[in-house]
Amino acid sequence: MHGERRGISYRKLDHLRICLDSLVRGGCSLLDEVVLPYSPLGAVSPAGVDVSVWLGSRRLEAPVMVTGITGGHEAAEEFNCFLGRLSAEYRIAVGVGSQRAGLEHPELARTYRAVRRCGGSDAVVVANIGVAQLLEKGVGYAEAAVEMVEADALAVHVNPGQEAFQPEGDIIEDAASAIERVVESIDVPVIVKETGHGLDSSTVKRLRGMGVRFLDVSGAGGTSWILVEARRGRGPVAVSGRWLAGLGNPTALAVMEARWWAPDACIIASGGVWSGRDAAAALLLGADMVGVALPVLRAYMAGGGGLVEDYITALIYSVKAAVGLSGARSIEEYWEKRLAVGGTLQRLAEQRGIDFNLYPAVRGWGGRGRCRA
Ligand SMILES: Cc1cc2nc3c(=O)[nH]c(=O)nc-3n(C[C@H](O)[C@H](O)[C@H](O)COP(=O)(O)O)c2cc1C
């Protein structure tokens, strides 16, 4: 038991070390293919732009979520405490990492609880569990994760790409049934997320059919969990992981597919959405919110909380400036702006069955209400 706990904690520390020290970016998000609209005579001052959005019953000042990163080891407690304060101060959402360690070893729960303890009731917190544990342990497991951090939403991660290259990994082949049950019985929004290889249209259609309304596409082009695992491993499987690092749905395409096949869903664009430009591009494509993980971790380790605050401030200012310079006063108006994308993204979108003439109008269906519970 003790050894198993150490196993999970060591694996998490290994992941952190690799994400901090090595190149772990895989593939290409294709967000560079999006042209940001610019209207010299219609421009609105960034200060006058409203980029607030809902997440369930909570209002966020900016459409930003720090997606699940860590928990379950000593170093995580301080980081999650910082995230709690960040959320309360900037009114953005923050997630904890997979709560498996805390649920299976209650003495580690405090490393996750720190997010709520430090952020108080103003923090908007997203709990996190893996679909494999959900399938094995049932809905009670999800409820316990939500309760542990008094969460406002629950993220369930599906990550077969990572599992295929993790020495201790295991691909779950009948994950969907577990998700269906949890959506029916949990009373906070359930976000189904990938971890850097992207949701695709067949997954989105299936999830939407089951009643899942919150999707974090976590596409390819940012942190590649195939590559992280390949860097932990040795031998032919690790070589293969380096070859397949960029496998999956590029983030820009994943956002478009999710929006097209689930027009009323709340879509979080993550996976290499690292700069303010990336964020503005993802929102213009029809995402409701952007998610960031690695840049926050790296900023924290390089310069502490102050550097993360600078990063988040720059990210939010970029979104407000991009929206304002397009001539829009809100994200809703931004979704009405012209959509111009490069040939690669357009061709790929068309290959996936998206009608590019109709797509621009679909971006804003349902408006900001899409993320409201
Ligand atoms: C160090 C680290 C740990 C992560 N741990 C989790 C996790 O426990 N659960 C999860 O759902 N995603 C986890 N992720 C994935 C992120 O939430 C995100 O989906 C992915 O990294 C892509 O975003 P990025 O390109 O901004 O890093 C982790 C990411 C990082 C960098």
The ligand as a Tripos MOL2 file, in Angstrom:
@<TRIPOS>MOLECULE
LIG
   31    33     1     0     0
SMALL
NO_CHARGES

@<TRIPOS>ATOM
      1 C1          2.6820   18.5710  -15.4090 C.3       1 LIG1
      2 C2          1.3210   18.3140  -15.9530 C.ar      1 LIG1
      3 C3          0.4720   17.4370  -15.2930 C.ar      1 LIG1
      4 C4         -0.8010   17.1640  -15.7980 C.ar      1 LIG1
      5 N1         -1.6530   16.3490  -15.0820 N.ar      1 LIG1
      6 C5         -2.9360   16.2020  -15.5110 C.ar      1 LIG1
      7 C6         -3.8730   15.4900  -14.7180 C.ar      1 LIG1
      8 O1         -3.5590   14.9990  -13.6390 O.2       1 LIG1
      9 N2         -5.1500   15.3620  -15.1880 N.ar      1 LIG1
     10 C7         -5.5300   15.8970  -16.3910 C.ar      1 LIG1
     11 O2         -6.6940   15.8090  -16.7620 O.2       1 LIG1
     12 N3         -4.6430   16.5540  -17.1660 N.ar      1 LIG1
     13 C8         -3.3700   16.7310  -16.7500 C.ar      1 LIG1
     14 N4         -2.4880   17.4450  -17.5180 N.ar      1 LIG1
     15 C9         -2.8980   17.8440  -18.8940 C.3       1 LIG1
     16 C10        -3.3280   19.2920  -18.9860 C.3       1 LIG1
     17 O3         -4.4490   19.5550  -18.1790 O.3       1 LIG1
     18 C11        -3.6310   19.6760  -20.4620 C.3       1 LIG1
     19 O4         -4.7630   18.9810  -20.9080 O.3       1 LIG1
     20 C12        -2.4740   19.3850  -21.4130 C.3       1 LIG1
     21 O5         -1.2210   19.5280  -20.7660 O.3       1 LIG1
     22 C13        -2.4860   20.3050  -22.6130 C.3       1 LIG1
     23 O6         -2.3670   21.6650  -22.2510 O.3       1 LIG1
     24 P1         -0.9930   22.4950  -22.4050 P.3       1 LIG1
     25 O7         -0.5330   22.3400  -23.8080 O.co2     1 LIG1
     26 O8         -1.3710   23.9020  -22.0290 O.co2     1 LIG1
     27 O9         -0.0160   21.9200  -21.4210 O.co2     1 LIG1
     28 C14        -1.2230   17.7580  -17.0280 C.ar      1 LIG1
     29 C15        -0.3640   18.6480  -17.6860 C.ar      1 LIG1
     30 C16         0.8950   18.9460  -17.1630 C.ar      1 LIG1
     31 C17         1.7940   19.8850  -17.9230 C.3       1 LIG1
@<TRIPOS>BOND
     1     1     2 1
     2     2     3 ar
     3     2    30 ar
     4     3     4 ar
     5     4     5 ar
     6     4    28 ar
     7     5     6 ar
     8     6     7 ar
     9     6    13 1
    10     7     8 2
    11     7     9 ar
    12     9    10 ar
    13    10    11 2
    14    10    12 ar
    15    12    13 ar
    16    13    14 ar
    17    14    15 1
    18    14    28 ar
    19    15    16 1
    20    16    17 1
    21    16    18 1
    22    18    19 1
    23    18    20 1
    24    20    21 1
    25    20    22 1
    26    22    23 1
    27    23    24 1
    28    24    25 2
    29    24    26 1
    30    24    27 1
    31    28    29 ar
    32    29    30 ar
    33    30    31 1
@<TRIPOS>SUBSTRUCTURE
     1 LIG1         1 GROUP 0 **** ****
